[in-house]
Amino acid sequence: MSDNFGVPDGDEKPKRSLLPDDFVSPVESFDKPKRGEYESPVEEFDPGPRKRKRESGSGCRQATMIGLIMLLVCLGLAVLAGLGAVTVFNSLQTVGDSANGFLVALRDGETNQAFDMLEPSLANSLGRARFREEFANFGLTDWSFNSFNINNDRGSVSGTATIDGQTGAINVQLVNIAGRWLITGYQLD
């Protein structure tokens, strides 16, 4: 028998342990996982409640709808701008056409037709007879307009005119009454 501190030599049994009989090793006190099982010292990750999965392409649909709405708004604004430009152009053209029609009637000696293009209060203050007398044999031969102005329902057309062989300035003032441009004044220099 050898003295190996309680460790048997060969067939010998240990005589006696130095530890008490009820002693439990701290290593043996832990619950050991069974073979094939693994317990992680890190807690498992919990992502929380699951969010509703977004339908595939729903963001694209929303962007497409917003794009279409913006396109329609832009087209609508373009149409309105175009109509506004056409209206202004037509108004300028109509002011010029009315002033031109008045001078054509005077040039051609059509004083009754020219008188009918006057605004009613101007026509009443002049009277048809006085107007015919003033413009009989007027001698207007040529004219050109170089300025057209409109402010609300008032307009004016200016340019040059040749009367009895002399060229001078011409200015015709107009007012829009019920969609028709009527002459409210004229000045021939």
C-alpha positions in Angstrom: 0.0 0.0 0.0 1.4 3.3 -1.0 0.8 6.6 0.5 -0.7 8.4 -2.4 -3.2 10.5 -0.4 -6.1 8.2 -0.7 -5.5 7.2 -4.3 -5.4 3.5 -4.7 -2.4 1.7 -6.1 -3.5 -1.0 -8.4 -6.2 -3.1 -6.7 -6.3 -1.2 -3.5 -9.3 0.9 -2.5 -8.9 4.3 -1.0 -8.9 4.1 2.7 -10.6 7.2 3.6 -11.4 10.6 2.2 -10.4 13.8 3.9 -13.8 15.4 3.0 -16.9 14.8 5.0 -19.4 12.2 3.6 -22.1 14.8 2.8 -19.8 17.1 0.9 -21.0 18.1 -2.6 -18.6 19.5 -5.1 -19.5 22.9 -6.4 -18.9 21.7 -10.0 -21.4 18.9 -9.5 -24.1 21.2 -8.1 -24.7 23.0 -11.4 -27.4 21.6 -13.7 -25.5 20.3 -16.6 -27.2 20.2 -20.0 -27.8 16.9 -21.5 -25.7 15.7 -24.2 -26.6 17.5 -27.5 -28.2 20.4 -25.7 -26.7 23.8 -25.6 -27.8 26.6 -23.3 -26.6 30.0 -24.3 -25.6 32.4 -21.5 -27.1 35.2 -23.7 -30.8 35.8 -23.5 -32.8 35.1 -26.7 -33.6 38.3 -28.8 -37.3 39.2 -28.9 -38.1 41.6 -31.8 -41.4 42.5 -30.2 -44.8 42.3 -31.9 -44.6 41.7 -35.6 -45.5 44.6 -37.8 -47.9 44.2 -40.6 -46.0 43.3 -43.7 -46.4 46.0 -46.4 -47.8 44.8 -49.6 -45.3 44.5 -52.3 -45.3 47.6 -54.6 -47.7 49.7 -52.4 -45.1 52.5 -52.2 -44.7 52.5 -56.0 -48.5 52.8 -56.4 -48.6 55.8 -54.0 -45.8 57.5 -55.8 -47.4 56.8 -59.2 -50.7 58.3 -57.9 -49.0 61.4 -56.6 -47.2 61.8 -59.9 -50.4 61.5 -61.9 -52.1 64.1 -59.7 -49.2 66.5 -60.1 -49.2 65.9 -63.9 -53.0 66.7 -64.0 -52.5 69.8 -62.0 -49.7 71.0 -64.2 -51.7 70.3 -67.3 -54.7 72.2 -65.9 -52.5 75.2 -65.1 -51.0 75.1 -68.6 -54.5 75.0 -70.1 -55.6 78.0 -68.0 -52.4 79.9 -68.9 -53.0 79.1 -72.5 -56.6 80.3 -72.3 -55.6 83.4 -70.5 -53.0 84.2 -73.2 -55.6 83.5 -75.9 -58.1 85.8 -74.2 -55.5 88.6 -73.8 -54.5 88.2 -77.5 -58.1 88.1 -78.6 -58.9 91.2 -76.5 -55.9 93.1 -78.0 -56.9 91.9 -81.5 -60.5 92.9 -80.9 -59.5 96.4 -79.6 -57.4 96.8 -82.7 -60.1 95.5 -85.0 -62.7 97.8 -83.5 -60.4 100.9 -83.9 -59.5 99.7 -87.4 -63.2 99.2 -88.3 -64.0 102.7 -87.1 -61.2 104.3 -89.3 -62.2 102.1 -92.3 -65.8 103.4 -92.1 -64.5 107.0 -91.8 -62.1 106.5 -94.8 -64.9 105.0 -96.9 -67.3 107.8 -96.0 -69.6 105.5 -94.1 -70.2 108.0 -91.3 -73.5 106.3 -90.1 -71.6 103.0 -89.7 -68.8 104.8 -87.8 -71.3 106.6 -85.7 -72.9 103.3 -84.7 -69.4 102.2 -83.3 -69.5 105.0 -80.7 -70.2 104.4 -77.1 -73.9 105.6 -76.4 -73.0 108.6 -74.2 -70.5 109.9 -76.7 -73.0 109.3 -79.6 -75.7 111.2 -77.6 -73.4 114.2 -76.9 -72.2 114.5 -80.5 -75.4 113.7 -82.3 -75.5 111.9 -85.7 -75.9 115.0 -87.8 -72.9 116.8 -86.2 -70.8 113.7 -86.5 -71.6 113.3 -90.2 -70.8 116.9 -90.8 -67.5 116.7 -89.0 -66.3 113.7 -90.9 -67.7 114.3 -94.4 -64.8 114.5 -96.9 -62.4 113.7 -94.0 -59.5 112.8 -96.3 -58.2 109.8 -94.2 -56.1 107.7 -96.5 -53.7 105.6 -94.4 -53.0 104.5 -90.8 -51.0 102.1 -88.7 -51.2 101.1 -85.1 -48.2 100.4 -82.9 -49.6 100.4 -79.4 -52.5 98.4 -78.0 -53.4 98.7 -74.3 -56.2 97.2 -72.2 -56.9 97.9 -68.5 -60.0 96.0 -67.3 -62.8 97.1 -69.7 -60.9 100.1 -71.1 -58.6 100.0 -74.1 -56.6 102.4 -76.3 -55.0 102.1 -79.7 -52.3 104.5 -80.9 -50.3 105.0 -84.0 -50.0 107.3 -87.0 -52.5 108.3 -89.7 -52.3 110.3 -92.9 -55.1 112.8 -93.4 -55.2 115.1 -96.4 -51.6 114.2 -97.2 -50.2 115.0 -93.8 -49.1 112.3 -91.3 -49.8 112.7 -87.6 -50.5 110.8 -84.4 -53.8 109.0 -83.9 -55.2 107.8 -80.6 -58.6 105.9 -80.2 -60.0 105.1 -76.8 -62.5 102.2 -76.4 -64.7 100.6 -73.7 -65.9 97.0 -73.6 -69.7 96.9 -73.2 -71.4 93.5 -73.3 -68.4 92.0 -75.2 -68.3 94.7 -77.8 -65.5 97.4 -78.0 -67.0 100.8 -78.6 -65.3 104.1 -79.3 -65.3 106.5 -76.3 -62.9 109.1 -77.8 -60.5 109.8 -80.6 -57.8 112.2 -81.2 -56.3 112.9 -84.6 -53.3 115.3 -84.8 
